[in-house]
């Protein structure tokens, strides 16, 4: 786990002053490896299941490279994890590591005995964040153990995309959110939408989709990912429409 230094400008006694905020930056590779090994799954079998090379997965697990949004979704779903469990260090050990047809946290106690409930307020400096491939950052907001919603602040650098190779992805969840800054391009099926500050969206994640930032400034928004059905993940090829299921 590393610490990323960022600045913010909160208001104090009616005056705005700059402060330095330390965000908890997570290295998800070791946790993915821990869960994979606990299930006695080989590196090669998991890589094949999620549609990446064994060498790439090895680099992700050792922190030498970061996964794309699509690859992270595939790994999380294939290993029976949840985004919240991956991004919340305090709950990692309580998340079972046995794959099934429902989310791992659905079959387990929400908190181990003696572990305190999550705080009502989560300060900005306590927000875990993941730096993904291609200039995408996820920052997890306050969440509740009893819900299946993953709340995120999502930032796409100029030129960033949820898939580095232009492939659309699909997963069994509902995505909805609102744009705060910059401009997102959203593709869902064969339709393309331009999203600007104040615009919101909601769609079934099982439909092929792709987020990207074609602008010259960062794009930022608040995303909610609501899990709703059995685990499933697909990548849809961008050119000829051929679908290749890579995990289920």
N, C-alpha and C positions, 0 to 999 in steps of 0.2 A: 504494500500500500504506500503510495506516495502522496505528497501534498502539493497542490497546484495553487499558486498565488494569483489572486485576481483582485480587482479593486471595485468598490461600490461606493455610492453616495447616499447613505441614509440621512433622514432629517432628524435633527436632535435639537429640542427646545426651539423649534421654529426656524432653525438655521440648518443649512445643508453643509455637511463637511465630508471630506473624503476619508475613507478608511480602507485598510487592507484586509481582505477576507481570505482565509485559508480554506479551500474546498478539499474535501476528502476525495482524492483521485484513486480509483480502484484499478488494480491490475487483475483482470478477470481470468487470465490464462491459468494460473496455478489452481484456482477454484474449479475451473472446467476440468483440468487434469485430475484433481482429487475425486470429483464425482465420477468421471469416466473410469478411473482405476478401481473405485469402490464397487462399481458394477461389473468389474472384471471384463471390460470391453477393450479390445485392442485399438491402438491408434489408427491402424489401417482400416479396420471395420467401421469406426465412427466417421473417419474422413470420407470413405466411400459412400456411407449412408447420407451424408449431408452435401455431397457433391463437390468436395475440395480434395486437394492432394494431401497425402500423409505428411509431406514436408511442410506444407503451409499450416496444417493443424499443429504440428510440432512447434513451429515458430510462434503460433498464437499461445500455446500452452506455456512456453518459456518466456513470453513477453517480448520476443524479438520483433513481432509485428502485431498489428491490431486487426480484429475481424471487421468485416463490413457489417452493416445492419442486417442484411439478408443472412449472412453466415452465422451471426450471433443468434438470430431467431431460430435458425435451423438447429444449432447446437443445443440451445436451451430446451427446445421442444423434444429433440431426439433423446436427450438425457433425462427427460421428465422433470426439469427444473422450472422455476418461474423467474421472470425478470426481477421481481421484488426480492426473492430469495438470493439471487445472484448479486444484487446491488446493495443489500442490507447486511453488512458484516455481522451484526449482532444476531441475525437469524439464520446464518448460513449453517451452523452445526445442527440446527433443529430441523432442517429440510431433509426428508428422506431421500435416498439416492437410489431408489428402485423404480425403474421405468414401469409405466402402466398406461391405461387408456384415459386417465384423468390427470390433472395437475398433481404433482407430488404433494403440494401443501394441502390439497383437498382431503387426503387420507390420513393426515397427521394432526396431532394437537397443535393449536395455533401458537402456543408458547410452552416451552418446557417449564416444569414446576419450579417456582422460585425466580423465574426471569421476569423483570418488571414489564408492565405494559408500555407500549410506545408513548412518547410524550405527545400532548395535545398540539404543541407548537414545535416545529423543527426549524432551527435557525439556519440561515443561508450557509454558514460555514460548516454545518453538519450535513449538507446535502452530498451524498455520494455521487460521483460522476465518472463516466467511462468515456475515454477518447477512442472512438472507433476509426476504422480505415476511411481514407478519403475525406477527412475534414469534418466528420460528424461527431457531435458530443451529446451524450445523454446525461441529464442531471436529475436524479430521483427526488421527488418531493415527498412530503409527509404522506404516509399511507396507514391503513388500518389492517390488522391481522385478519379480520373476518371478511374482508372484501377480496374480489378477484380483479381489482382495477390497479394497473400500474400507472401512476401519474409521473410525467416527465417534463422537464424543460428541454427542448430539443433545439440544437444550434447546428446549422449547416454553413460551413465556410463557402466563399465563392467557388463555384465549380464542383461542390460536393454533391454526392448522390447516395441514395440508400443502397445502391448496387454499383460497385466499381466497374463491372463489365456490361452495364446497360440492361441486365435482365430484370424483369418484373418478378415480384415475390407474392406469395399468398400464404396465409396462416389462419387458423380457426380462432378469430377474435374480431371484435369490433373496434375500429379506431376512430376517435373523434378528437377535435382540438381547435385551437384558435391561433392565428398568426399575430405575433407581437411586433416584429421588426422585419424589414427586408421583404423579399418576395420568394415564395416557393412555387415550383411547378409540380403539379400532381397529375399523374396518369393513372386512370382507373379503367380497366378494360381497354377500349379503343378511344376513350375520351381524354382530353388534356385540359387541365384547368390552371389558371394563374391565380395564386392566392396572395393577397396583400394584407397589411395590418388591419385587423378588425374582421377579416374574413374567417369563417369557420368551416369545418367539414365534418362529415360522419359517413362512414361506409363499412360494409362488411369486408373484413380482412381476407376472406376466402376468395374475393375477386382479385385478379392480378393487378398489382399497383406498384408505383415507383414514385418516390419523392426526390426532387433535385433542386439545386439553387443555381440558376443560370445567370444571376446578377453579379455585380462587382462589389457587393457589401454582404456581410453575414446575414442570414435569415434565421429568425428565432421564433419559437412558438411554444405553447403548452399543449402537450399530447396526453391522451388517456387511452390506454390499451386494455380493453375489457375481454378477458378470456370467457368463452361461452360453450365450447363443444369439445369433443375428443381431440387429442393432439394430432395435428396434421401440418405438413409443411410442403410447399411445392415451389419450384422455380419455373417461370414461364419464359421461354426463349423469346427474345425481342423481335426477331426478324420474320420467322416463318410461322409463329404461333404454336410451334410444337411444345407440348407440356411434358416436363420430366419430373416425376415425383421423386424427391430425394430423401424424405423421411416421413414416417407415419407411426 
